[in-house]
Amino acid sequence: MQAEMFFGESYDRTIDFDRLKNNTQRVFAILLDEKWHSADELRLVGGSCALRRVRSLREEQFGAFNIERRRDGEGGRWEYR
């Protein structure tokens, strides 16, 4: 049996799986261009939990991708690629 990709106390697969999967795929797709993207850009495609999706993509069950982050130099916001 394959381990569940998403989990947690409030997670309900019938309600949440498709939404979380689609959000993760959209965040992954924007990061494929290897350009730096602000958290705001990622939220536009991945919803309010886009940064959680970035962290998920770093986890083994999502592919253990190497997603870099840096400060944008203007006010300390983070950028990702």
N, C-alpha and C positions, 0 to 999 in steps of 0.2 A: 504494500500500500504506500502511495506517495504521501509525503508529509504535506500538511496544509501550508500554503504559501503565506496566508494571512491568518492572524490569530489574535486573541485578546478577550478580555472579559466581556466587552460589549460587541464583539464581532459576531455577526449573524451571516453565514455564508449565503443564504438565499437572498438577502437584502444587499450585502456589501461586496461580494466577490467581483462581480462584473465592473462595478464602479472603480474599485481599487486597482483591478487589473488594467483597465483602460487608462486610468490616471498614470500608472506606472509606465505603461507603454508610451504614452504621450511625452512624459518627462524623458524617457530613454531616447525617443526619436529626436527631440530637440538637442540633446547632448551629443548625438552622433556626429554633428558637424565639427566637433572639437574646438569650437569657439567658446569664449567666455560668456556666460549668461548670468544675469542677476537673479536674485531670488524672486523679484517681481515678475520677470519674464517666465520663470518656471511656474509660478503660481497661475499665470494666464492660461497655461496649457494643462497643468496638473492639479489645479484647484488649491484650496487653502492648505492642504497637507503635502504640497509639492516637495518640501524639503525632507519630509519623512520618506517620500518615495525615493529621493536621492540616497538617503541612508539605507533604504531597503536594497537598492541596486548594488550597494557595497557588500551586502550579506551573501553568504554562500548559496542560499536557496534561490537567489535572484541572479546569480552569475558572478558574484564577487568582482564586479567591475572596479577599476581604478578611476575614481572620479575625484579630480583635484579641486581644491578651493583656494581662493586667495582674497585678500581685502582689495576693494576697488580703488583705494587711494583717496577717496573723497567721502569722508564721514564714516569709514569703517564698515561699510556693507560688504557682504561676501558675494563672490562670483564663483561659478562652478563650470567645469568642463570635463 
